[in-house]
């Protein structure tokens, strides 16, 4: 077997082994009462997850009909986000959150420079002109994240088995409150987690 074919075979075997070793985690998110909690952001953190994370590409938070779209964004650390204004009025976008402080003063169209979200945390966005405009950016240090569906359920796939912190955040948590945090061990199969998020606003 020549060197090129041996390298291809070795690479294929390694890829299959990595795929075979990947696990899934099924998560059920609930309110304290046990009612399913939709649109919760769930993510897994570990030292290995931080090493594997990469910035997202082509991320944007638009302004249209005097609203932020989407209202909740999840981005990985280092992601650059553009803020196109698709309204006919000017907006002044800002965040004073510890994870990201910035201002995009009155403008229309798309500014040349994106905003880089370079620290983990929750950034609350607003508009100085339109007080009803609010949005959130959840900045994570992991490639393993998702959102719960209408039944409060989600599945995180392609997880290396190991020990993680399972963190859950929702817009109904008080401003400045951290994501709910619990330890979890992910095995090669049969991984299920139930999360009841305390401290939600009505």
C-alpha positions as CSV (number, residue, x, y, z in Angstrom):
1,X,0.0,0.0,0.0
2,X,1.5,3.3,-1.0
3,X,1.9,6.3,1.3
4,X,-1.1,8.3,-0.1
5,X,-3.5,5.3,0.2
6,X,-2.3,4.6,3.7
7,X,-2.9,8.2,4.8
8,X,-6.4,8.2,3.3
9,X,-7.3,5.0,5.1
10,X,-5.9,6.2,8.4
11,X,-7.8,9.5,8.1
12,X,-11.1,7.6,7.3
13,X,-10.7,5.3,10.2
14,X,-10.0,8.2,12.5
15,X,-13.1,10.0,11.3
16,X,-15.3,7.0,11.8
17,X,-13.9,6.4,15.2
18,X,-14.5,10.0,16.2
19,X,-18.1,9.8,14.9
20,X,-18.7,6.5,16.7
21,X,-17.5,8.0,19.9
22,X,-19.8,11.0,19.7
23,X,-22.8,11.1,22.0
24,X,-26.1,12.9,22.2
25,X,-27.9,14.6,25.1
26,X,-31.7,14.9,25.3
27,X,-32.7,17.9,27.4
28,X,-36.1,18.7,28.9
29,X,-36.4,22.3,30.1
30,X,-39.2,23.3,32.5
31,X,-40.5,26.1,34.6
32,X,-40.4,25.6,38.4
33,X,-44.0,24.4,38.2
34,X,-43.0,21.7,35.7
35,X,-44.5,23.4,32.7
36,X,-42.4,23.1,29.5
37,X,-40.2,26.1,28.9
38,X,-39.9,27.0,25.2
39,X,-37.1,29.1,23.7
40,X,-34.6,28.4,26.4
41,X,-30.9,28.6,25.4
42,X,-29.0,25.5,26.6
43,X,-25.3,25.0,26.3
44,X,-22.6,22.7,27.5
45,X,-19.3,24.1,28.8
46,X,-15.9,22.4,29.5
47,X,-12.3,23.1,29.0
48,X,-12.3,20.9,25.9
49,X,-15.4,22.7,24.6
50,X,-13.6,26.0,25.0
51,X,-10.7,24.7,23.0
52,X,-13.0,23.5,20.2
53,X,-15.1,26.7,19.8
54,X,-14.8,28.8,16.7
55,X,-16.4,32.2,15.7
56,X,-19.6,32.0,13.6
57,X,-19.7,33.3,10.1
58,X,-22.2,35.7,8.5
59,X,-24.0,36.6,11.8
60,X,-26.4,39.5,11.8
61,X,-29.0,41.1,14.0
62,X,-31.3,43.3,11.8
63,X,-33.7,46.1,12.6
64,X,-37.0,45.9,10.8
65,X,-40.5,47.2,11.7
66,X,-38.8,48.8,14.7
67,X,-37.8,45.4,16.2
68,X,-34.6,43.5,16.4
69,X,-34.6,40.3,14.3
70,X,-33.9,37.9,15.8
71,X,-34.8,39.0,19.3
72,X,-32.5,36.3,20.8
73,X,-29.2,35.4,19.2
74,X,-26.6,32.8,20.3
75,X,-23.1,33.4,19.1
76,X,-19.7,31.8,20.0
77,X,-17.0,34.0,21.5
78,X,-15.1,36.0,18.8
79,X,-18.1,36.2,16.5
80,X,-18.5,39.4,14.4
81,X,-22.1,40.5,14.1
82,X,-23.4,43.1,11.6
83,X,-26.5,45.2,12.5
84,X,-28.3,46.1,9.2
85,X,-31.0,48.7,9.6
86,X,-33.8,47.8,7.2
87,X,-36.2,50.4,8.5
88,X,-36.9,53.8,7.0
89,X,-36.0,55.5,10.3
90,X,-32.6,55.7,11.9
91,X,-31.7,53.6,14.9
92,X,-29.1,54.0,17.7
93,X,-28.2,50.5,18.8
94,X,-26.3,50.1,22.1
95,X,-25.4,47.7,24.9
96,X,-24.1,48.6,28.3
97,X,-23.8,44.9,29.4
98,X,-20.5,43.8,31.1
99,X,-20.0,41.1,28.4
100,X,-20.1,43.7,25.6
101,X,-20.4,47.5,25.7
102,X,-20.9,49.3,22.4
103,X,-22.9,52.0,20.6
104,X,-23.9,52.3,17.0
105,X,-25.0,55.9,16.8
106,X,-27.9,57.0,14.6
107,X,-27.6,55.3,11.2
108,X,-29.5,53.6,8.3
109,X,-28.3,50.8,6.1
110,X,-25.4,48.7,7.2
111,X,-22.3,50.0,8.9
112,X,-18.9,48.9,7.6
113,X,-17.6,47.7,10.9
114,X,-19.3,44.7,12.7
115,X,-19.4,44.3,16.5
116,X,-17.1,41.6,17.8
117,X,-18.6,39.7,20.8
118,X,-15.3,38.7,22.5
119,X,-16.4,37.8,26.0
120,X,-18.9,35.1,27.2
121,X,-22.1,36.3,28.9
122,X,-25.5,37.9,28.1
123,X,-25.6,41.2,26.2
124,X,-28.8,43.1,26.3
125,X,-29.4,45.4,23.3
126,X,-31.6,48.5,23.0
127,X,-32.2,51.5,20.8
128,X,-31.9,55.0,22.2
129,X,-34.6,56.2,19.9
130,X,-37.2,53.4,20.4
131,X,-37.5,52.2,24.0
132,X,-39.7,49.2,23.0
133,X,-36.8,47.6,21.0
134,X,-35.0,45.0,23.1
135,X,-32.9,42.0,22.1
136,X,-30.4,39.6,23.7
137,X,-27.1,38.1,22.6
138,X,-26.0,35.0,24.4
139,X,-22.2,34.6,23.9
140,X,-21.0,31.1,24.6
141,X,-17.6,29.4,24.8
142,X,-18.7,26.1,23.4
143,X,-19.8,24.6,20.0
144,X,-22.5,22.6,21.9
145,X,-25.7,24.7,22.2
146,X,-29.3,24.8,21.1
147,X,-32.8,26.1,22.0
148,X,-35.8,24.3,23.4
149,X,-38.8,23.7,21.2
150,X,-42.5,24.4,22.1
151,X,-42.4,21.3,24.3
152,X,-39.3,22.5,26.1
153,X,-37.1,19.8,24.5
154,X,-33.9,19.8,22.5
155,X,-31.1,17.4,21.6
156,X,-27.4,18.3,21.6
157,X,-25.5,16.0,19.2
158,X,-21.9,15.2,18.4
159,X,-20.7,15.5,22.0
160,X,-17.4,14.0,23.2
161,X,-18.2,12.0,26.3
162,X,-17.0,13.7,29.5
163,X,-17.9,16.0,32.3
164,X,-19.6,19.3,31.5
165,X,-21.5,22.3,33.0
166,X,-25.0,22.3,31.6
167,X,-26.2,25.9,31.5
168,X,-29.7,27.2,30.7
169,X,-30.8,30.8,30.1
170,X,-34.1,32.4,29.2
171,X,-35.3,35.9,28.6
172,X,-37.6,35.6,31.6
173,X,-34.6,35.5,33.9
174,X,-34.0,38.9,35.6
175,X,-31.6,41.2,33.8
176,X,-28.1,40.4,34.8
177,X,-28.9,37.0,36.1
178,X,-26.5,34.3,35.0
179,X,-27.5,31.2,33.1
180,X,-28.8,28.4,35.4
181,X,-25.8,26.0,36.0
182,X,-25.6,22.3,36.9
183,X,-23.0,19.6,36.5
184,X,-23.6,16.7,34.1
185,X,-21.6,13.7,32.9
186,X,-22.1,12.7,29.2
187,X,-21.6,9.0,28.5
188,X,-21.5,7.3,25.1
189,X,-25.3,6.7,25.1
190,X,-28.5,7.1,27.2
191,X,-27.9,10.8,28.1
192,X,-31.0,12.6,29.4
193,X,-31.2,15.8,31.5
194,X,-34.2,17.5,33.1
195,X,-33.7,21.2,33.9
196,X,-36.1,23.3,36.0
197,X,-35.1,26.9,35.7
198,X,-35.6,28.8,39.0
199,X,-36.2,32.6,39.4
200,X,-38.2,33.2,36.2
201,X,-40.2,36.4,35.9
202,X,-43.9,35.8,35.2
